[in-house]
Amino acid sequence: MPDDRNLWLQIARYSQLAMVLPACTVVGLVAGWAAGRWLHHEWLEIAGLLLGIAAGFVELVRTVMANEKSDN
């Protein structure tokens, strides 16, 4: 029984990544769009998008590293 629980816990942790990466990207895009509209600079939308993607990948790496550390 403990093995089944561990399997479901891993599935939950990794399925979280399916939501975190797109959410970070969308939040970065929306924040960049809002900042660009407020400050009248179109390039801020691209900067926000890139920052959102970077934040998503950072969270992805942090989650995978934490899971690898807990498995050992």
C-alpha positions, 0 to 999 in steps of 0.5 A, spaced: 500 500 500 505 505 501 508 504 494 501 506 491 500 512 495 508 514 493 506 513 486 500 517 486 504 522 490 509 523 484 503 523 479 500 529 483 507 532 483 508 532 476 501 533 473 502 540 477 507 542 472 502 541 466 499 547 469 504 551 472 508 552 466 502 555 462 500 559 468 507 562 469 507 564 461 500 567 461 501 571 467 508 574 464 504 575 458 498 579 461 503 583 466 507 585 460 501 587 456 499 591 462 505 594 463 506 596 456 500 599 455 501 603 461 508 605 459 506 605 452 512 601 450 510 595 446 517 591 447 514 590 455 509 585 452 515 580 450 519 582 456 513 579 460 512 573 456 520 571 457 520 572 464 514 568 465 517 563 461 523 563 465 519 563 471 515 557 469 522 553 467 525 555 474 519 552 478 519 546 473 527 545 475 525 546 482 520 541 483 524 536 479 530 537 483 526 536 490 523 530 487 529 527 486 532 529 493 526 526 496 527 519 492 534 518 495 
